[in-house]
């Protein structure tokens, strides 16, 4: 429903603006240090990519057994199993903060499964500046 989508546009634009500030002038946000931005499409189900980025950012090494243990404990499969124990979105696993119905369609671009082509086109128009900014940002990073 377009009315439901419309109510989220200001929130999306606000959050996007904060992220944009992180890429441009993080000191204006009075952050305590650098910010690591990762593109979901790049790290989704690609744990080695994620671990490599974390190693570089934090100047640490994550050995292979630790990588595999973390991958197993934080995988979508493991988190789906956690969420199945929860009945509603309000119930939260205190260790992981996964809530009921947290994971529905986890893959990149899965919004296409729940948003009609007509509404996707409308959203693309509403968020055209933001989409263009991030396309250009990720092309250069």
C-alpha positions as a Markdown table, in Angstrom:
| # | Residue | x | y | z |
|---|---|---|---|---|
| 1 | Unk | 0.0 | 0.0 | 0.0 |
| 2 | Unk | 1.4 | 3.4 | -1.1 |
| 3 | Unk | 0.3 | 5.1 | 2.1 |
| 4 | Unk | 2.4 | 2.7 | 4.2 |
| 5 | Unk | 5.4 | 3.2 | 2.0 |
| 6 | Unk | 5.0 | 7.0 | 2.1 |
| 7 | Unk | 5.1 | 7.1 | 5.9 |
| 8 | Unk | 8.6 | 5.6 | 5.8 |
| 9 | Unk | 10.2 | 7.9 | 3.3 |
| 10 | Unk | 11.1 | 10.6 | 5.8 |
| 11 | Unk | 12.7 | 8.0 | 8.1 |
| 12 | Unk | 14.7 | 6.5 | 5.2 |
| 13 | Unk | 15.9 | 9.9 | 4.1 |
| 14 | Unk | 16.9 | 10.8 | 7.6 |
| 15 | Unk | 18.9 | 7.6 | 8.2 |
| 16 | Unk | 20.5 | 7.9 | 4.7 |
| 17 | Unk | 21.6 | 11.4 | 5.5 |
| 18 | Unk | 23.4 | 10.2 | 8.6 |
| 19 | Unk | 25.2 | 7.6 | 6.6 |
| 20 | Unk | 26.0 | 10.1 | 3.9 |
| 21 | Unk | 27.6 | 12.4 | 6.6 |
| 22 | Unk | 29.7 | 9.5 | 7.7 |
| 23 | Unk | 31.2 | 9.2 | 4.3 |
| 24 | Unk | 31.8 | 12.9 | 3.8 |
| 25 | Unk | 32.7 | 14.5 | 7.1 |
| 26 | Unk | 32.5 | 12.1 | 10.1 |
| 27 | Unk | 34.0 | 14.7 | 12.4 |
| 28 | Unk | 30.8 | 16.7 | 12.1 |
| 29 | Unk | 28.9 | 13.8 | 13.7 |
| 30 | Unk | 31.3 | 14.0 | 16.7 |
| 31 | Unk | 32.1 | 10.3 | 16.3 |
| 32 | Unk | 34.7 | 8.7 | 18.5 |
| 33 | Unk | 36.6 | 7.3 | 15.6 |
| 34 | Unk | 36.4 | 6.1 | 12.0 |
| 35 | Unk | 33.3 | 4.5 | 10.6 |
| 36 | Unk | 33.3 | 1.2 | 8.6 |
| 37 | Unk | 30.5 | 1.2 | 6.0 |
| 38 | Unk | 29.8 | -2.1 | 4.3 |
| 39 | Unk | 27.5 | -2.7 | 1.4 |
| 40 | Unk | 25.0 | -5.5 | 2.2 |
| 41 | Unk | 25.2 | -6.9 | -1.3 |
| 42 | Unk | 28.9 | -7.4 | -0.8 |
| 43 | Unk | 28.9 | -9.1 | 2.6 |
| 44 | Unk | 25.6 | -11.0 | 2.5 |
| 45 | Unk | 26.6 | -14.7 | 2.9 |
| 46 | Unk | 30.2 | -13.7 | 2.2 |
| 47 | Unk | 31.8 | -14.1 | 5.7 |
| 48 | Unk | 35.4 | -14.0 | 4.4 |
| 49 | Unk | 34.7 | -10.6 | 2.8 |
| 50 | Unk | 33.3 | -9.4 | 6.0 |
| 51 | Unk | 36.1 | -10.7 | 8.1 |
| 52 | Unk | 38.7 | -9.3 | 5.7 |
| 53 | Unk | 37.1 | -5.8 | 6.1 |
| 54 | Unk | 37.0 | -6.1 | 9.9 |
| 55 | Unk | 40.6 | -7.2 | 10.0 |
| 56 | Unk | 41.7 | -4.2 | 7.9 |
| 57 | Unk | 39.5 | -1.7 | 9.8 |
| 58 | Unk | 40.6 | -2.9 | 13.3 |
| 59 | Unk | 44.1 | -3.9 | 12.3 |
| 60 | Unk | 43.5 | -7.4 | 13.7 |
| 61 | Unk | 43.8 | -11.0 | 12.5 |
| 62 | Unk | 40.9 | -13.4 | 12.7 |
| 63 | Unk | 42.2 | -17.0 | 12.5 |
| 64 | Unk | 40.4 | -19.5 | 10.4 |
| 65 | Unk | 38.8 | -21.5 | 13.3 |
| 66 | Unk | 37.5 | -18.3 | 14.8 |
| 67 | Unk | 36.1 | -17.2 | 11.4 |
| 68 | Unk | 34.3 | -20.6 | 11.0 |
| 69 | Unk | 32.9 | -20.5 | 14.6 |
| 70 | Unk | 31.6 | -17.0 | 14.1 |
| 71 | Unk | 30.1 | -17.9 | 10.7 |
| 72 | Unk | 28.3 | -20.9 | 12.1 |
| 73 | Unk | 27.0 | -19.0 | 15.2 |
| 74 | Unk | 25.8 | -15.9 | 13.2 |
| 75 | Unk | 24.6 | -17.5 | 10.0 |
| 76 | Unk | 21.1 | -16.9 | 8.6 |
| 77 | Unk | 20.4 | -20.5 | 9.4 |
| 78 | Unk | 21.4 | -20.1 | 13.0 |
| 79 | Unk | 19.4 | -16.9 | 13.4 |
| 80 | Unk | 16.3 | -18.4 | 11.7 |
| 81 | Unk | 16.5 | -21.2 | 14.3 |
| 82 | Unk | 16.7 | -18.6 | 17.1 |
| 83 | Unk | 13.8 | -16.6 | 15.8 |
| 84 | Unk | 11.6 | -19.8 | 15.5 |
| 85 | Unk | 11.7 | -19.9 | 19.3 |
| 86 | Unk | 10.1 | -16.5 | 19.4 |
| 87 | Unk | 6.4 | -16.0 | 18.7 |
| 88 | Unk | 6.2 | -12.3 | 17.9 |
| 89 | Unk | 8.4 | -9.4 | 16.7 |
| 90 | Unk | 8.3 | -8.1 | 20.3 |
| 91 | Unk | 10.0 | -11.2 | 21.7 |
| 92 | Unk | 13.8 | -10.8 | 21.5 |
| 93 | Unk | 16.7 | -13.2 | 22.0 |
| 94 | Unk | 18.7 | -11.4 | 24.8 |
| 95 | Unk | 22.1 | -12.7 | 23.5 |
| 96 | Unk | 21.7 | -11.8 | 19.8 |
| 97 | Unk | 18.9 | -9.3 | 19.7 |
| 98 | Unk | 17.2 | -11.4 | 17.0 |
| 99 | Unk | 13.5 | -11.0 | 17.3 |
| 100 | Unk | 10.5 | -13.0 | 16.1 |
| 101 | Unk | 10.0 | -12.5 | 12.3 |
| 102 | Unk | 13.4 | -10.8 | 12.1 |
| 103 | Unk | 14.5 | -12.7 | 9.0 |
| 104 | Unk | 11.9 | -13.1 | 6.3 |
| 105 | Unk | 13.6 | -12.7 | 2.9 |
| 106 | Unk | 17.2 | -12.0 | 3.8 |
| 107 | Unk | 18.9 | -11.7 | 0.4 |
| 108 | Unk | 19.9 | -8.5 | -1.4 |
| 109 | Unk | 17.1 | -7.2 | -3.5 |
| 110 | Unk | 14.5 | -9.3 | -1.7 |
| 111 | Unk | 12.2 | -6.3 | -1.5 |
| 112 | Unk | 11.3 | -7.2 | -5.0 |
| 113 | Unk | 9.4 | -10.2 | -3.5 |
| 114 | Unk | 7.1 | -7.9 | -1.4 |
| 115 | Unk | 6.9 | -4.6 | -3.3 |
| 116 | Unk | 5.2 | -4.4 | -6.6 |
| 117 | Unk | 7.1 | -3.2 | -9.7 |
| 118 | Unk | 4.8 | -0.2 | -9.8 |
| 119 | Unk | 5.6 | 0.7 | -6.1 |
| 120 | Unk | 9.3 | 0.0 | -6.7 |
| 121 | Unk | 9.4 | 2.5 | -9.5 |
| 122 | Unk | 7.6 | 5.0 | -7.3 |
| 123 | Unk | 10.1 | 4.4 | -4.5 |
| 124 | Unk | 13.0 | 4.8 | -6.9 |
| 125 | Unk | 11.6 | 8.2 | -7.8 |
| 126 | Unk | 11.1 | 9.2 | -4.2 |
| 127 | Unk | 14.7 | 8.2 | -3.4 |
| 128 | Unk | 16.4 | 9.1 | -6.7 |
| 129 | Unk | 19.0 | 11.4 | -5.2 |
| 130 | Unk | 19.9 | 8.9 | -2.4 |
| 131 | Unk | 20.1 | 6.0 | -4.9 |
| 132 | Unk | 22.4 | 7.9 | -7.2 |
| 133 | Unk | 24.6 | 9.0 | -4.3 |
| 134 | Unk | 25.2 | 5.5 | -3.1 |
| 135 | Unk | 25.6 | 4.0 | -6.6 |
| 136 | Unk | 28.4 | 6.5 | -7.1 |
| 137 | Unk | 29.9 | 6.0 | -3.6 |
| 138 | Unk | 30.1 | 2.2 | -4.0 |
| 139 | Unk | 31.6 | 2.5 | -7.5 |
| 140 | Unk | 34.5 | 4.3 | -6.0 |
| 141 | Unk | 34.9 | 2.2 | -2.8 |
